[in-house]
Amino acid sequence: MFDSEKFKIEGDHLVYEDKFVAKFNMKDHLMVNRAIPAFISFLVQNFEPEEYFKLLETELPLSILRSKGYVSPLARRVLINFGYNPTKEGLELYEKETGKTLR
């Protein structure tokens, strides 16, 4: 299980025990205040480090988390505003119907 105390932000990278986890746009205060904590929380609750880092060899970080139902705070807000459920299914339906991809 991931230990939330072992995550660090180095520049625009999130690292865990000196291993790359994900890259974030640090110029956006929403990323720093909401997205990163939400990303870490979901990661800790749903993945083992070995599982995540193995998947990271061939997949993007957001795709890995989405595979288990992650919806980012920004995507959640957009889905609610447009009348969709803020779930993996709601996100998939929104993207299919609008042709837009949410981060």
BELPECOR-V641185 format. One record per residue. N is the residue number from 1. RES is the residue in one letter. PHI is phi as a letter, one per 20 degrees, with the letter a starting at -180 (* if undefined). PSI is psi in radians with two decimals (none if undefined). NEAR is the number of other C-alpha atoms within 12 Angstrom. Layout:
n=N res=RES phi=PHI psi=PSI near=NEAR
n=N res=RES phi=PHI psi=PSI near=NEAR
This chain:
n=1 res=M phi=* psi=2.46 near=18
n=2 res=F phi=f psi=2.55 near=24
n=3 res=D phi=d psi=1.98 near=18
n=4 res=S phi=f psi=-0.35 near=24
n=5 res=E phi=f psi=-0.27 near=15
n=6 res=K phi=e psi=0.05 near=18
n=7 res=F phi=e psi=2.49 near=26
n=8 res=K phi=c psi=2.67 near=23
n=9 res=I phi=d psi=2.14 near=26
n=10 res=E phi=c psi=1.79 near=18
n=11 res=G phi=m psi=-2.12 near=15
n=12 res=D phi=d psi=0.26 near=19
n=13 res=H phi=d psi=2.45 near=22
n=14 res=L phi=e psi=2.24 near=30
n=15 res=V phi=c psi=2.72 near=27
n=16 res=Y phi=c psi=2.03 near=26
n=17 res=E phi=l psi=0.80 near=18
n=18 res=D phi=m psi=0.28 near=14
n=19 res=K phi=d psi=2.39 near=21
n=20 res=F phi=f psi=2.32 near=24
n=21 res=V phi=d psi=-0.90 near=36
n=22 res=A phi=a psi=2.83 near=33
n=23 res=K phi=d psi=2.42 near=23
n=24 res=F phi=c psi=2.68 near=28
n=25 res=N phi=e psi=1.72 near=19
n=26 res=M phi=f psi=-0.10 near=20
n=27 res=K phi=f psi=-0.31 near=11
n=28 res=D phi=e psi=1.97 near=14
n=29 res=H phi=f psi=-0.46 near=13
n=30 res=L phi=f psi=-0.63 near=19
n=31 res=M phi=f psi=-0.85 near=25
n=32 res=V phi=f psi=-0.75 near=23
n=33 res=N phi=e psi=-0.50 near=17
n=34 res=R phi=c psi=-0.84 near=21
n=35 res=A phi=f psi=-0.78 near=30
n=36 res=I phi=f psi=-0.84 near=33
n=37 res=P phi=g psi=-0.67 near=23
n=38 res=A phi=f psi=-0.72 near=25
n=39 res=F phi=f psi=-0.84 near=36
n=40 res=I phi=f psi=-0.81 near=34
n=41 res=S phi=g psi=-0.80 near=23
n=42 res=F phi=f psi=-0.73 near=29
n=43 res=L phi=f psi=-0.83 near=36
n=44 res=V phi=f psi=-0.70 near=23
n=45 res=Q phi=f psi=-0.37 near=20
n=46 res=N phi=c psi=-0.11 near=21
n=47 res=F phi=c psi=2.62 near=28
n=48 res=E phi=e psi=2.56 near=18
n=49 res=P phi=g psi=-0.78 near=26
n=50 res=E phi=f psi=-0.74 near=16
n=51 res=E phi=f psi=-0.86 near=18
n=52 res=Y phi=f psi=-0.86 near=32
n=53 res=F phi=f psi=-0.50 near=25
n=54 res=K phi=f psi=-0.79 near=17
n=55 res=L phi=f psi=-0.59 near=20
n=56 res=L phi=f psi=-0.32 near=21
n=57 res=E phi=f psi=-0.45 near=14
n=58 res=T phi=c psi=-0.13 near=11
n=59 res=E phi=c psi=2.81 near=18
n=60 res=L phi=e psi=2.61 near=20
n=61 res=P phi=g psi=-0.81 near=30
n=62 res=L phi=f psi=-0.65 near=31
n=63 res=S phi=f psi=-0.66 near=23
n=64 res=I phi=f psi=-0.85 near=27
n=65 res=L phi=f psi=-0.68 near=33
n=66 res=R phi=f psi=-0.49 near=26
n=67 res=S phi=f psi=-0.37 near=22
n=68 res=K phi=d psi=0.29 near=19
n=69 res=G phi=o psi=0.16 near=24
n=70 res=Y phi=f psi=2.34 near=34
n=71 res=V phi=c psi=2.10 near=35
n=72 res=S phi=f psi=2.77 near=31
n=73 res=P phi=g psi=-0.70 near=26
n=74 res=L phi=f psi=-0.83 near=26
n=75 res=A phi=f psi=-0.72 near=32
n=76 res=R phi=g psi=-0.79 near=29
n=77 res=R phi=f psi=-0.77 near=23
n=78 res=V phi=f psi=-0.78 near=24
n=79 res=L phi=g psi=-0.79 near=29
n=80 res=I phi=f psi=-0.77 near=18
n=81 res=N phi=f psi=-0.54 near=13
n=82 res=F phi=d psi=0.20 near=18
n=83 res=G phi=n psi=0.33 near=15
n=84 res=Y phi=d psi=2.69 near=22
n=85 res=N phi=f psi=2.39 near=20
n=86 res=P phi=e psi=1.02 near=26
n=87 res=T phi=c psi=3.03 near=25
n=88 res=K phi=g psi=-0.74 near=24
n=89 res=E phi=f psi=-0.74 near=20
n=90 res=G phi=f psi=-0.70 near=26
n=91 res=L phi=f psi=-0.80 near=34
n=92 res=E phi=f psi=-0.71 near=26
n=93 res=L phi=f psi=-0.78 near=21
n=94 res=Y phi=g psi=-0.85 near=26
n=95 res=E phi=f psi=-0.64 near=20
n=96 res=K phi=f psi=-0.79 near=13
n=97 res=E phi=f psi=-0.57 near=13
n=98 res=T phi=d psi=-0.34 near=15
n=99 res=G phi=m psi=0.14 near=11
n=100 res=K phi=d psi=2.53 near=15
n=101 res=T phi=d psi=2.27 near=19
n=102 res=L phi=d psi=2.52 near=27
n=103 res=R phi=e psi=none near=26
